[in-house]
Amino acid sequence: MEENNLQEFDSLTKTHELFGLPKPQHPLISLINSDASDAMVSRPAGSHVLKFYKISYKTRLSGKIKYGQGYYDFDGGGLLFASPNQIIGTNEQNIGERECSLFTLLIHPDFLLSYPLAKKIKQYGFFSYSLNETLHLSDEEKEIILSVFKIIEHELNSRIDEFSQDVVIAQIELLLSYANRFYKRQFITRKAANNELLQQLEELLDTYLNNENTLKEGIPTVQYLSDHLNISPSYLSDMLRSLTGQNAQQHIHNKLIEKAKEKLSITNLSVSEIAYELGFEHPQSFSRFFKTKTTYSPLEFRQKFN
């Protein structure tokens, strides 16, 4: 969809109007409870962009959820996260997005100003996950998440005092901490699928480097890998951290070092030729990169190996 066809919503009031809801009680934060609302909550047609954080609990995500290269049946509920300026909408691939949300929390970034959470919230990778990487909740986890939503709802509907924002911010932090914990659990319980994904990643990188795609395309990027694996860059990095302790960028760098060591030890190529073959524009950049990762310059490594 072309950018000029996207609906943009930079205020909670405008968003509430879109969903057919009364005006929000607070200009910078809103919790929409579909069960408690007298108005009919309807989704906008097509795709739209919100200028704030969105956390939704969906009671049911029917159909098959894509996970890496495979599909998994899932009929339970789950949490979806979106950061400001992300495109939100439906298409043929995003089956679950058509399901109704029970709770939807909208948080304008300005609401977090002067709180540590304003910076910390940007560190949670799941705000950049795609729909097929939804956080699926067990019954016990669901009850915990819903209880936090209800505390936030109660606080927003209560009389505002000097502690109101502190309490709501604390509950948002608690919600995100639980989400982070449950995502780690999801990585563990899907370890077999993640190991398969890791194998596919290794094969993809090996093919890229062995076929010397670097000569034409340069150093492989995290976006390139995630596109070919059908997962988001953030999810790829978080999955790798759970398996190897390193993110996707670090994984790429390790593969480059392995390939560089191989060329330095078994070929007579010059350092400049190796740098060029590995996708570096300048030999000096390759030499700095190699020394940072190994503590040796390329020539020192070659001499030490020989």
LOLOGU-845006 format. One line per field, with one value per residue: residue number from 1; chain; z, y, x of N, C-alpha, C in turn. Coordinates in steps of 0.001 Angstrom, whole numbers, plus 500000, padded with zeros to 6 digits. Layout:
BEGIN
i c(NUM; ...)
ch c(A; ...)
nZ c(Z; ...)
nY c(Y; ...)
nX c(X; ...)
caZ c(Z; ...)
caY c(Y; ...)
caX c(X; ...)
cZ c(Z; ...)
cY c(Y; ...)
cX c(X; ...)
! end
This chain:
BEGIN
i c(1; 2; 3; 4; 5; 6; 7; 8; 9; 10; 11; 12; 13; 14; 15; 16; 17; 18; 19; 20; 21; 22; 23; 24; 25; 26; 27; 28; 29; 30; 31; 32; 33; 34; 35; 36; 37; 38; 39; 40; 41; 42; 43; 44; 45; 46; 47; 48; 49; 50; 51; 52; 53; 54; 55; 56; 57; 58; 59; 60; 61; 62; 63; 64; 65; 66; 67; 68; 69; 70; 71; 72; 73; 74; 75; 76; 77; 78; 79; 80; 81; 82; 83; 84; 85; 86; 87; 88; 89; 90; 91; 92; 93; 94; 95; 96; 97; 98; 99; 100; 101; 102; 103; 104; 105; 106; 107; 108; 109; 110; 111; 112; 113; 114; 115; 116; 117; 118; 119; 120; 121; 122; 123; 124; 125; 126; 127; 128; 129; 130; 131; 132; 133; 134; 135; 136; 137; 138; 139; 140; 141; 142; 143; 144; 145; 146; 147; 148; 149; 150; 151; 152; 153; 154; 155; 156; 157; 158; 159; 160; 161; 162; 163; 164; 165; 166; 167; 168; 169; 170; 171; 172; 173; 174; 175; 176; 177; 178; 179; 180; 181; 182; 183; 184; 185; 186; 187; 188; 189; 190; 191; 192; 193; 194; 195; 196; 197; 198; 199; 200; 201; 202; 203; 204; 205; 206; 207; 208; 209; 210; 211; 212; 213; 214; 215; 216; 217; 218; 219; 220; 221; 222; 223; 224; 225; 226; 227; 228; 229; 230; 231; 232; 233; 234; 235; 236; 237; 238; 239; 240; 241; 242; 243; 244; 245; 246; 247; 248; 249; 250; 251; 252; 253; 254; 255; 256; 257; 258; 259; 260; 261; 262; 263; 264; 265; 266; 267; 268; 269; 270; 271; 272; 273; 274; 275; 276; 277; 278; 279; 280; 281; 282; 283; 284; 285; 286; 287; 288; 289; 290; 291; 292; 293; 294; 295; 296; 297; 298; 299; 300; 301; 302; 303; 304; 305; 306)
ch c(A; A; A; A; A; A; A; A; A; A; A; A; A; A; A; A; A; A; A; A; A; A; A; A; A; A; A; A; A; A; A; A; A; A; A; A; A; A; A; A; A; A; A; A; A; A; A; A; A; A; A; A; A; A; A; A; A; A; A; A; A; A; A; A; A; A; A; A; A; A; A; A; A; A; A; A; A; A; A; A; A; A; A; A; A; A; A; A; A; A; A; A; A; A; A; A; A; A; A; A; A; A; A; A; A; A; A; A; A; A; A; A; A; A; A; A; A; A; A; A; A; A; A; A; A; A; A; A; A; A; A; A; A; A; A; A; A; A; A; A; A; A; A; A; A; A; A; A; A; A; A; A; A; A; A; A; A; A; A; A; A; A; A; A; A; A; A; A; A; A; A; A; A; A; A; A; A; A; A; A; A; A; A; A; A; A; A; A; A; A; A; A; A; A; A; A; A; A; A; A; A; A; A; A; A; A; A; A; A; A; A; A; A; A; A; A; A; A; A; A; A; A; A; A; A; A; A; A; A; A; A; A; A; A; A; A; A; A; A; A; A; A; A; A; A; A; A; A; A; A; A; A; A; A; A; A; A; A; A; A; A; A; A; A; A; A; A; A; A; A; A; A; A; A; A; A; A; A; A; A; A; A; A; A; A; A; A; A; A; A; A; A; A; A; A; A; A; A; A; A; A; A; A; A; A; A)
nZ c(500000; 499184; 500716; 500907; 501124; 503630; 506788; 509299; 512779; 515220; 517667; 520679; 520917; 518263; 517498; 519159; 518126; 515643; 516355; 517201; 519822; 523074; 524042; 525206; 528695; 529480; 527890; 526962; 527406; 527090; 527814; 526211; 526741; 525404; 526272; 528281; 527035; 525830; 523290; 519852; 518976; 516285; 513679; 511652; 508071; 505909; 506145; 508858; 510723; 513925; 516282; 518678; 521360; 521262; 522889; 522709; 523855; 522515; 522402; 520917; 518417; 515579; 513125; 511260; 512580; 511325; 511747; 511517; 508964; 509091; 509984; 512665; 514471; 516334; 518698; 520888; 523069; 522814; 523117; 521368; 520128; 519281; 518082; 518021; 514857; 513400; 510775; 510851; 510203; 508018; 505949; 503525; 504598; 507293; 509242; 511934; 512809; 512283; 514312; 517295; 519807; 523319; 525362; 524726; 524967; 524694; 524437; 524541; 523615; 525035; 527496; 528959; 529413; 531413; 532966; 533633; 532035; 529548; 528027; 528423; 527323; 524642; 524320; 524296; 522240; 521231; 520464; 517868; 516592; 514159; 513191; 513102; 515110; 517550; 521113; 522642; 525138; 528073; 530123; 532787; 532486; 531023; 532917; 534654; 533031; 532324; 534834; 535341; 533300; 534228; 536605; 535623; 534177; 536250; 537633; 535715; 535489; 537905; 540288; 539460; 540972; 542609; 542537; 540530; 537884; 538465; 539486; 537259; 535393; 536724; 536543; 533781; 533348; 534770; 533229; 530835; 531760; 532482; 529931; 528660; 530130; 529503; 526769; 526672; 527732; 525656; 523611; 524681; 524880; 522236; 521268; 519517; 517041; 516865; 516732; 514260; 512716; 513232; 511973; 509324; 509059; 509286; 506961; 505053; 505421; 504905; 502230; 501080; 501612; 500517; 497850; 497148; 497199; 498441; 496843; 495052; 496513; 498957; 502536; 504301; 505581; 508600; 507972; 505424; 506046; 507793; 506090; 504272; 505949; 506765; 509138; 511617; 511952; 514674; 516071; 515090; 516172; 518936; 519140; 518470; 520601; 522671; 522037; 521438; 522788; 521457; 519326; 516056; 514428; 515617; 515128; 512340; 512098; 513331; 511493; 509314; 510303; 510606; 507924; 506951; 508373; 507266; 504583; 504982; 505971; 504166; 501585; 499112; 498818; 498909; 501696; 500940; 498761; 500044; 501746; 499861; 498683; 500806; 501046; 502015; 501575; 501875; 502480; 504891; 506614; 506855; 508090; 510564; 511586; 511756; 513597; 515849; 516493; 516850; 518056; 516606; 513717; 510237; 508822; 510939; 512008; 509844; 509748; 512289; 512101; 510106)
nY c(498814; 502199; 504913; 507313; 506471; 505622; 505836; 508177; 508573; 510776; 511498; 510523; 511086; 511279; 508664; 507261; 508180; 506968; 504287; 504379; 505172; 506789; 509989; 509842; 509576; 510554; 512556; 511383; 508672; 505625; 503045; 500608; 498694; 496167; 494596; 496123; 498406; 500469; 501278; 500221; 498634; 499144; 498196; 500091; 500359; 498828; 499785; 501488; 504068; 504528; 507003; 506282; 503948; 500635; 498103; 495093; 492725; 489851; 487742; 485469; 483885; 482822; 480193; 479366; 480140; 481669; 480652; 481235; 479192; 477530; 476519; 476869; 475543; 477504; 478439; 479951; 482895; 485979; 488387; 491403; 493735; 497088; 499717; 503346; 504782; 502437; 500432; 499354; 496881; 494910; 492048; 489413; 487686; 488255; 486808; 486564; 489200; 490064; 489321; 490148; 492497; 492190; 493840; 496951; 498862; 502116; 504232; 507341; 508555; 510863; 510581; 509108; 510656; 512012; 509809; 506810; 504742; 505784; 505625; 502959; 501438; 501371; 499423; 496977; 494335; 493141; 495003; 495458; 493141; 491014; 490160; 487349; 486623; 486770; 486997; 484177; 483092; 481094; 479680; 480437; 482527; 484268; 485083; 486549; 488676; 489862; 490726; 492810; 494597; 495232; 496570; 498860; 499875; 500408; 502410; 504445; 505093; 506133; 508865; 511415; 511922; 513089; 510807; 509191; 508961; 507801; 505314; 504139; 504091; 502314; 499968; 499578; 499068; 496679; 495063; 494941; 493681; 491164; 490338; 490185; 488095; 485993; 485793; 484841; 482352; 481348; 481133; 479098; 476906; 476469; 475435; 473442; 474252; 476682; 475848; 474635; 476875; 478239; 476545; 476903; 479562; 479401; 477933; 479725; 481915; 480662; 479924; 482450; 483608; 481720; 481686; 484055; 486319; 488639; 490120; 491371; 492242; 493116; 493122; 490788; 491761; 492181; 492604; 491448; 488719; 488212; 488703; 486582; 484479; 484860; 486186; 488826; 491330; 491988; 489817; 487775; 488465; 488296; 485618; 484398; 485305; 483834; 481297; 481371; 483471; 485711; 488516; 489067; 490673; 490339; 487627; 487555; 488930; 487112; 484997; 486253; 486668; 484014; 483237; 485010; 484206; 481688; 482305; 483744; 481794; 479595; 480504; 482498; 485048; 488599; 490917; 493055; 491960; 489951; 491495; 492823; 490665; 489873; 491873; 494368; 497817; 499191; 498225; 499023; 499249; 496600; 495535; 496891; 495931; 493159; 493106; 494149; 492095; 489878; 490577; 490515; 491791; 491268; 490437; 489761; 487603; 485800; 485349; 484275; 481964; 480567)
nX c(500844; 500548; 502250; 500818; 498251; 497819; 496211; 496840; 497246; 497633; 496730; 495050; 492354; 491445; 491905; 490130; 487731; 487879; 487556; 484981; 484465; 483919; 485405; 488797; 489745; 492134; 494582; 496923; 497120; 495348; 493039; 491364; 488618; 487001; 484867; 483701; 482896; 480291; 479996; 480200; 483053; 484975; 487221; 489512; 489287; 491628; 495132; 496824; 498541; 499750; 500714; 501734; 502559; 501271; 499561; 498022; 495647; 494507; 491745; 491557; 493387; 492828; 493305; 496292; 499410; 502238; 505552; 508758; 509827; 507710; 504280; 501992; 499301; 497093; 494833; 494464; 494687; 496593; 499320; 499919; 502249; 503058; 505087; 505468; 504617; 504603; 503253; 499984; 497589; 495431; 495967; 496205; 498082; 498181; 496374; 495481; 495147; 492638; 491053; 489214; 490239; 490480; 491542; 493056; 495812; 496879; 499603; 500908; 504119; 504880; 503711; 505453; 507629; 510261; 510387; 512282; 511367; 510805; 513101; 513834; 511748; 512208; 514039; 512892; 512560; 510254; 508370; 508823; 508248; 506643; 503228; 502993; 504644; 503539; 503031; 502158; 499947; 499790; 497139; 497568; 499417; 497874; 495937; 497544; 498429; 495966; 495143; 496907; 496222; 493650; 494188; 495433; 493281; 491462; 492858; 493023; 490379; 489800; 489767; 492023; 495176; 498200; 499732; 498843; 499962; 502446; 501672; 500396; 502503; 504208; 502702; 502656; 505355; 505513; 503835; 505314; 507614; 506640; 505826; 508297; 509469; 507695; 508037; 510664; 510218; 508660; 510529; 512084; 510294; 509826; 512135; 513039; 512012; 513330; 515995; 515964; 515505; 517866; 519679; 518865; 519569; 522373; 522961; 522056; 523815; 526275; 525960; 525699; 528235; 530019; 529321; 530226; 528586; 529056; 530726; 529048; 526814; 527740; 528471; 526435; 523253; 521271; 518618; 518447; 518831; 516648; 514504; 514738; 514302; 511781; 511039; 510945; 513550; 514089; 513002; 514608; 517120; 516542; 515821; 518267; 519838; 518692; 519547; 522302; 523443; 524191; 523422; 521858; 523532; 526033; 526317; 526559; 528988; 530726; 530660; 531836; 534410; 535252; 535300; 537193; 539483; 539797; 540436; 542787; 544461; 544593; 544855; 546624; 545833; 545929; 545606; 544027; 542639; 541182; 539627; 538048; 536681; 535123; 533312; 533973; 534492; 536851; 540210; 541367; 539205; 538419; 540731; 540740; 538309; 538867; 540998; 539754; 538021; 539671; 542066; 544354; 546078; 545198; 547556; 549245; 547847; 548005; 550795; 551171; 549644; 550980)
caZ c(500000; 499115; 501979; 500962; 501374; 505035; 507754; 510410; 513966; 516144; 518939; 521207; 520621; 516886; 517459; 519778; 517136; 514629; 516878; 517635; 521279; 523683; 524181; 526299; 529914; 529576; 526520; 526568; 527623; 527034; 527832; 525623; 527164; 524481; 527015; 529109; 526231; 525294; 521853; 518999; 518625; 514926; 513181; 510414; 506857; 505394; 507082; 509487; 511516; 515192; 516735; 520054; 521622; 521335; 523424; 522600; 524194; 521681; 523060; 520052; 517167; 514864; 511923; 511429; 512810; 510696; 512670; 510689; 507688; 509322; 510487; 513874; 514844; 517616; 518858; 522139; 523012; 522830; 523168; 520214; 520476; 518161; 518503; 517220; 513422; 512712; 509979; 511420; 509286; 507629; 504598; 503449; 505419; 508709; 509563; 513309; 513105; 512109; 515532; 518164; 521010; 524557; 525904; 523894; 525706; 523828; 525274; 523807; 524170; 525969; 528816; 529635; 529605; 532775; 533626; 532996; 531072; 528228; 527337; 528550; 526492; 523294; 524337; 524169; 520827; 520771; 519859; 516430; 516040; 513244; 513745; 513285; 516248; 518713; 522379; 522994; 526588; 528735; 530942; 533974; 532037; 530628; 534122; 535168; 532128; 532453; 536130; 535206; 532507; 535044; 537546; 534834; 533883; 537483; 537952; 534742; 535714; 539242; 540371; 539280; 542037; 542326; 542411; 539461; 536787; 538994; 539596; 535905; 534827; 537385; 535994; 532402; 533486; 535189; 532053; 529906; 532382; 532306; 528511; 528392; 530712; 528770; 525463; 526890; 527859; 524333; 522889; 525242; 524528; 520794; 521015; 518331; 515869; 516814; 516262; 512819; 512158; 513322; 510910; 508067; 509067; 508990; 505553; 504279; 505509; 504220; 500793; 500719; 501645; 499622; 496460; 497002; 497008; 499007; 495762; 494411; 497459; 500175; 503752; 504530; 506637; 509413; 507214; 504355; 506647; 508312; 504936; 503695; 506937; 507034; 510505; 511746; 512449; 516144; 516517; 514754; 517167; 520239; 519041; 518525; 521977; 523508; 521669; 521369; 523601; 520585; 518432; 514647; 513907; 516131; 514439; 511011; 512273; 513612; 510237; 508502; 510861; 510242; 506498; 506793; 508865; 506270; 503415; 505390; 506306; 503118; 500263; 498988; 498524; 499747; 502638; 500166; 497968; 500982; 502178; 498746; 498521; 501944; 500964; 502597; 500556; 502069; 503234; 506248; 507412; 507142; 509051; 511881; 512014; 512100; 514827; 516954; 516830; 517136; 518660; 515648; 512383; 509285; 508537; 512157; 512084; 508809; 510176; 513464; 511643; 509351)
caY c(500000; 503398; 505649; 508363; 505859; 505235; 506754; 508460; 509032; 511316; 511834; 509484; 511480; 510888; 507200; 506840; 508444; 505928; 503046; 504597; 505201; 508123; 510603; 509261; 510370; 511158; 512863; 510708; 507226; 505124; 501593; 500256; 497392; 495875; 494049; 497154; 499550; 500456; 501547; 499141; 498884; 498679; 498460; 500864; 499596; 498999; 499954; 502789; 504305; 505207; 507736; 505901; 502520; 499894; 496735; 494510; 491321; 489263; 486542; 484293; 484090; 481611; 479855; 478932; 481218; 481376; 480738; 480877; 478621; 476609; 477033; 476184; 475806; 478177; 479002; 480682; 484334; 486422; 489814; 492006; 494998; 497953; 500959; 504491; 504866; 501159; 500243; 498331; 496646; 493541; 491562; 487976; 486949; 488537; 486255; 486801; 490609; 490331; 488969; 491287; 492654; 492401; 495054; 497655; 499956; 503085; 505081; 508358; 508657; 511991; 510155; 508473; 511625; 512221; 508505; 505921; 503871; 506423; 505071; 501499; 500799; 501215; 498281; 495733; 493986; 492638; 496070; 495428; 491831; 490994; 489505; 485907; 486416; 487132; 486308; 483285; 482989; 479978; 480154; 481112; 483785; 485113; 485664; 487556; 489833; 490514; 491399; 494076; 495466; 495695; 497575; 500084; 500372; 500975; 503634; 505472; 505465; 506714; 510292; 511652; 512630; 513249; 509504; 508431; 508626; 506876; 503987; 503611; 503799; 501096; 498828; 499377; 498394; 495306; 494385; 494690; 492700; 489854; 489999; 489791; 486765; 484997; 485584; 483955; 481014; 480908; 480708; 477820; 475840; 476239; 475287; 472612; 475096; 477677; 475183; 474475; 478213; 478515; 475768; 477585; 480782; 479016; 477559; 480958; 482673; 479916; 480048; 483842; 483858; 480797; 482074; 485380; 487369; 489868; 490905; 492157; 492789; 493605; 492317; 490494; 492554; 491510; 492685; 490440; 487397; 488094; 488619; 485240; 483523; 485216; 486662; 490211; 491462; 491961; 488451; 487001; 488754; 487768; 484161; 484031; 485519; 482733; 480075; 481524; 484588; 486811; 488981; 488732; 491389; 489652; 486343; 487854; 489277; 485877; 484256; 486978; 486387; 482630; 483210; 485740; 483331; 480633; 482861; 484126; 480623; 478587; 481133; 483490; 486331; 489714; 491423; 493898; 491074; 489287; 492525; 493056; 489477; 489781; 492938; 495621; 498795; 499623; 497265; 499512; 498919; 495160; 495314; 497346; 494979; 491890; 493264; 494338; 490812; 488805; 491226; 490449; 492312; 490151; 489957; 489092; 486302; 484927; 484973; 483406; 480674; 479876)
caX c(500000; 501343; 502271; 499807; 496949; 497762; 495617; 497733; 496538; 498616; 496090; 494162; 490983; 491170; 491874; 488870; 486681; 488033; 486997; 483612; 484477; 483887; 486716; 489592; 489758; 493455; 495010; 498163; 497047; 493976; 492860; 490074; 488105; 485899; 483731; 483077; 482486; 478927; 480075; 480671; 484448; 485218; 488563; 489533; 489536; 492972; 496229; 496911; 499737; 499526; 501884; 501992; 502730; 500019; 499648; 496683; 495423; 493468; 491231; 491698; 494112; 492462; 494049; 497666; 500356; 503520; 506675; 509890; 509407; 506594; 503014; 501568; 497916; 496982; 493500; 494400; 494880; 497975; 499633; 500562; 502892; 503433; 505720; 505015; 504908; 504510; 502041; 499093; 496478; 495142; 496178; 495942; 499028; 497956; 495061; 495076; 494874; 491209; 490350; 488920; 491046; 489738; 492131; 494024; 496433; 497546; 500453; 501660; 505475; 504993; 503256; 506581; 508709; 510774; 510476; 513271; 510699; 510824; 514268; 513856; 510728; 512764; 514948; 512126; 512505; 508958; 507572; 509088; 507914; 505508; 502047; 503174; 505527; 502730; 503279; 501048; 499879; 499124; 496016; 498107; 499998; 496745; 495345; 498476; 498386; 494656; 495080; 497638; 495350; 492529; 494703; 495605; 491935; 490905; 493578; 492654; 488984; 489690; 490069; 493452; 495884; 499633; 500369; 498201; 500876; 503449; 501063; 500172; 503818; 504685; 501956; 503133; 506649; 505232; 503289; 506411; 508509; 505998; 505887; 509678; 509649; 506908; 508669; 511802; 509625; 508216; 511730; 512519; 509352; 509923; 513561; 513249; 511769; 514396; 517203; 515791; 515680; 519296; 520315; 518557; 520375; 523750; 523022; 521878; 525051; 527330; 525716; 525970; 529670; 530726; 529031; 530817; 527583; 529609; 531331; 527992; 525840; 528364; 528310; 525014; 522627; 520255; 517366; 518527; 518631; 515285; 513603; 514828; 513808; 510377; 510823; 511376; 514927; 514126; 512749; 515797; 518153; 516137; 515908; 519681; 520311; 518217; 520258; 523759; 523905; 524592; 522366; 522055; 524694; 527217; 526386; 527109; 530400; 531467; 530783; 532816; 535739; 535572; 535632; 538447; 540559; 539971; 541133; 544135; 545273; 544746; 545015; 547689; 545221; 546382; 544605; 543110; 541777; 540260; 538674; 537130; 535835; 534197; 532319; 534448; 534853; 538234; 541020; 541595; 538011; 538512; 541816; 540263; 537280; 539508; 541774; 538805; 537411; 540636; 543241; 545460; 545826; 545160; 548908; 549734; 547175; 548585; 552136; 551032; 549127; 552033)
cZ c(500000; 500387; 502053; 501141; 502836; 505862; 508912; 511570; 514999; 517462; 519362; 520904; 519222; 516761; 518064; 518813; 516053; 515065; 517366; 519137; 521807; 523792; 525342; 527509; 530120; 528158; 526026; 526800; 527649; 527081; 527341; 526037; 526321; 525203; 527765; 528303; 525720; 523789; 521111; 518550; 517248; 514489; 511910; 509216; 506386; 506496; 507658; 510324; 512768; 515631; 518194; 520165; 521747; 521854; 523439; 523088; 523366; 522286; 522237; 518788; 516330; 513631; 512255; 511564; 512205; 511688; 511913; 509338; 507851; 509823; 511694; 514182; 516212; 517712; 520154; 521942; 523039; 522866; 521888; 520615; 519210; 518724; 517624; 515782; 512714; 511917; 510566; 510451; 508927; 506200; 504622; 504350; 506894; 509137; 510935; 513608; 512973; 513370; 516451; 519392; 522212; 525222; 524878; 524672; 524721; 524700; 524393; 524433; 525183; 527379; 529642; 529927; 531090; 533588; 532910; 531917; 529667; 527389; 527319; 527596; 525070; 523190; 524201; 522689; 520330; 520246; 518352; 515821; 515057; 513854; 514007; 514424; 517547; 519959; 522745; 524495; 527047; 529575; 532162; 533596; 531643; 531844; 534702; 534333; 532270; 533775; 536076; 534391; 533372; 536085; 536834; 534541; 535099; 537797; 537008; 534929; 537083; 539190; 540313; 540471; 541687; 542142; 541203; 538370; 537249; 539031; 538212; 535252; 535415; 536821; 534542; 532435; 533875; 534016; 531076; 530460; 532256; 530850; 528135; 528916; 529894; 527366; 525603; 527029; 526499; 523487; 523364; 524795; 523037; 520374; 519751; 517061; 515721; 516329; 514751; 512109; 512163; 512227; 509548; 507932; 508691; 507510; 504656; 504254; 504757; 502708; 500314; 500612; 500658; 498154; 496145; 496596; 497521; 497939; 495109; 495420; 498707; 501348; 503982; 505711; 507417; 508664; 506100; 504916; 507116; 507180; 504370; 504659; 507319; 508498; 510584; 512266; 513975; 516671; 516242; 515799; 518530; 520259; 519158; 519933; 522871; 523248; 521799; 522262; 522788; 519697; 516984; 514063; 514355; 515434; 513039; 511111; 512532; 512345; 509319; 508988; 510507; 508794; 506249; 507243; 507859; 505073; 503758; 505586; 505146; 501713; 500294; 498640; 499446; 500682; 501900; 499358; 498860; 501449; 501108; 498581; 499638; 501995; 501598; 501480; 500643; 502888; 504679; 507169; 507800; 508205; 510454; 512444; 512499; 513417; 516039; 517429; 517298; 517914; 517762; 514379; 511430; 508998; 509741; 512308; 511081; 509220; 511369; 513037; 510936; 510285)
cY c(501233; 504213; 506670; 507806; 505461; 506303; 506946; 509050; 509465; 511757; 510701; 509816; 511047; 509371; 506669; 507069; 507371; 504627; 503204; 504635; 506630; 508691; 509971; 510178; 511073; 511395; 512044; 509195; 506791; 503608; 501287; 498836; 497094; 495359; 495131; 498314; 499393; 500654; 500315; 499470; 498289; 499046; 499278; 499967; 499869; 499185; 501366; 502866; 505065; 505861; 507417; 504393; 501867; 498487; 496161; 493070; 490824; 487940; 485281; 484703; 482838; 481409; 479419; 480143; 480824; 481593; 480280; 480388; 477719; 477300; 476194; 476559; 476470; 478844; 479793; 482166; 484706; 487926; 490241; 493380; 495787; 499240; 502109; 504422; 503518; 501113; 499088; 498130; 495188; 493288; 490060; 487176; 487114; 488112; 486690; 488228; 490928; 489998; 490180; 491301; 492843; 493690; 495644; 498865; 500829; 504075; 506068; 508464; 509779; 511614; 509599; 509435; 511853; 510924; 507647; 505031; 504456; 505891; 503553; 500811; 500548; 500003; 496952; 495417; 493625; 493734; 496132; 494055; 491966; 490165; 488029; 485591; 486867; 486365; 485494; 483005; 481704; 480541; 480931; 482475; 484774; 485813; 486760; 488831; 490590; 491267; 492744; 495063; 496055; 496721; 498913; 500709; 501051; 502315; 504767; 505959; 506107; 508205; 510505; 512409; 512631; 511919; 508703; 508003; 507636; 505450; 503356; 503238; 502499; 499864; 498543; 498650; 496932; 494479; 494015; 493669; 491288; 489409; 489510; 488386; 485701; 484762; 484671; 482519; 480475; 480449; 479330; 476683; 475537; 476049; 474482; 473435; 476150; 477078; 474960; 475813; 478602; 477779; 476428; 478869; 480465; 478675; 478785; 481778; 481981; 480038; 481444; 484087; 482977; 481138; 483476; 486441; 488708; 490748; 491829; 492905; 493400; 492662; 492042; 491281; 491711; 491505; 491642; 489049; 487213; 487984; 487207; 484156; 483781; 485523; 488099; 490264; 491368; 490546; 487572; 487210; 488168; 486241; 483702; 484226; 484356; 481446; 480200; 482623; 485784; 487230; 488696; 489405; 490729; 488304; 486520; 488141; 488032; 485059; 484923; 486704; 484971; 482550; 483914; 484885; 482220; 481128; 483240; 482909; 479669; 479174; 482095; 484869; 487406; 490144; 492272; 493047; 490371; 490279; 492751; 491885; 489353; 490945; 494242; 496567; 499195; 498579; 497690; 499171; 497451; 494891; 495733; 496372; 493689; 491998; 493450; 493000; 489759; 489266; 491138; 491202; 491122; 489578; 489233; 487717; 485337; 484443; 484007; 482021; 479880; 479434)
cX c(500878; 501182; 501158; 498404; 496774; 497064; 496593; 496943; 497565; 498007; 495173; 492704; 490575; 491065; 490583; 487701; 486690; 487378; 485557; 483460; 484351; 485304; 487479; 489607; 491096; 493972; 496191; 498154; 495594; 493986; 491454; 489724; 486877; 484666; 482973; 482531; 481059; 478927; 480565; 482086; 484705; 486629; 488496; 489796; 490962; 494005; 496251; 498189; 499357; 500825; 502211; 502170; 501357; 500301; 498242; 496681; 494251; 493051; 491433; 492427; 493903; 493325; 495461; 498575; 501697; 504642; 507913; 509398; 508185; 505354; 502586; 500122; 497889; 495626; 493355; 494625; 496341; 498100; 500331; 501072; 503198; 504030; 505233; 505515; 504977; 503212; 501245; 497942; 496343; 495580; 496013; 496868; 498735; 496559; 494589; 494671; 493393; 490414; 490221; 489826; 490135; 490222; 493096; 494524; 497205; 498313; 501214; 503053; 505638; 504556; 504420; 507730; 508982; 510807; 511535; 512662; 510713; 511979; 514229; 512890; 511245; 513683; 514217; 511927; 511129; 508034; 507776; 508833; 506757; 504384; 502269; 504143; 504855; 503168; 502046; 501089; 499221; 497986; 496508; 498687; 498913; 496138; 496240; 498396; 497066; 494538; 495804; 496815; 494234; 492967; 494888; 494243; 491325; 491556; 493183; 491229; 488766; 490024; 491574; 494022; 497375; 500357; 499862; 499178; 501945; 502915; 500886; 501493; 504370; 503991; 502365; 504476; 506461; 504718; 504403; 507400; 507943; 506072; 507286; 509950; 508927; 507454; 509881; 511320; 509221; 509407; 512184; 511608; 509355; 511371; 513830; 513077; 512863; 515705; 517144; 516009; 517158; 520066; 520088; 519384; 521822; 523911; 522917; 523166; 526183; 527186; 526081; 527473; 530433; 530495; 529544; 529786; 528093; 530243; 530305; 527132; 526466; 528133; 526825; 524467; 521626; 518922; 517338; 518223; 517196; 514268; 513587; 514334; 512352; 510102; 511342; 512814; 515033; 513937; 513962; 516883; 517804; 516194; 517357; 520252; 519912; 518994; 521768; 524314; 524349; 523437; 522736; 523291; 525989; 527424; 526988; 528603; 531247; 531686; 531805; 534235; 536177; 536030; 536959; 539632; 540853; 540776; 542574; 545041; 545506; 544848; 546192; 547139; 545781; 545260; 543583; 542138; 540750; 539195; 537621; 536163; 534797; 533207; 532716; 534885; 536325; 538995; 541245; 540421; 538023; 539568; 541409; 539242; 537923; 540264; 540871; 538257; 538420; 541861; 544472; 545076; 545773; 546550; 549511; 549117; 547792; 549979; 552085; 550557; 550220; 553175)
! end
